[in-house]
Amino acid sequence: MDVTAWALVPVVALLIVATMTVLIVGMAMKGTTSRDRATVLRAVADVLRAVHGRRR
């Protein structure tokens, strides 16, 4: 592979993960009431922290 491919693969992978995250959050928020949205967003933030490797 050439240098361009080595640079584009991580960028494309990050773009795919970000798009999937937005779609999943959108689907989760669609079926919730307003009082449950904070819980859903907190759970998504916990998952993202776990994937990224940070803790509170």
C-alpha positions in Angstrom: 0.0 0.0 0.0 1.1 3.5 -0.6 1.4 6.4 1.8 -2.0 7.8 0.9 -3.8 4.5 1.7 -2.0 4.4 5.1 -3.3 7.9 5.9 -6.8 7.3 4.6 -7.6 4.0 6.4 -7.7 5.4 9.9 -9.6 8.5 8.8 -12.2 6.4 7.0 -12.5 4.0 10.0 -13.0 6.9 12.4 -15.7 8.4 10.1 -17.5 5.0 10.0 -17.4 4.7 13.8 -18.6 8.3 14.3 -21.5 7.8 11.8 -22.5 4.5 13.5 -22.5 6.2 16.9 -24.7 9.0 15.7 -27.2 6.5 14.1 -27.3 4.3 17.2 -27.9 7.3 19.5 -30.6 8.6 17.1 -32.4 5.3 17.2 -32.1 5.0 21.0 -33.5 8.5 21.5 -36.3 8.0 19.1 -38.1 5.5 21.3 -37.6 7.2 24.7 -39.6 9.7 26.7 -38.1 13.0 27.7 -37.3 11.8 31.2 -35.4 8.8 30.0 -33.2 10.7 27.5 -30.6 11.6 30.1 -30.2 8.0 31.1 -29.7 6.9 27.5 -27.2 9.6 26.8 -25.3 8.7 30.0 -25.2 5.1 29.0 -23.9 6.0 25.5 -21.2 8.2 27.1 -20.2 5.3 29.4 -19.8 3.0 26.4 -17.8 5.5 24.5 -15.5 6.1 27.6 -15.1 2.3 27.9 -14.1 1.9 24.2 -11.8 4.9 24.4 -10.3 3.6 27.7 -11.1 6.4 30.1 -13.0 6.2 33.4 -14.7 8.8 35.5 
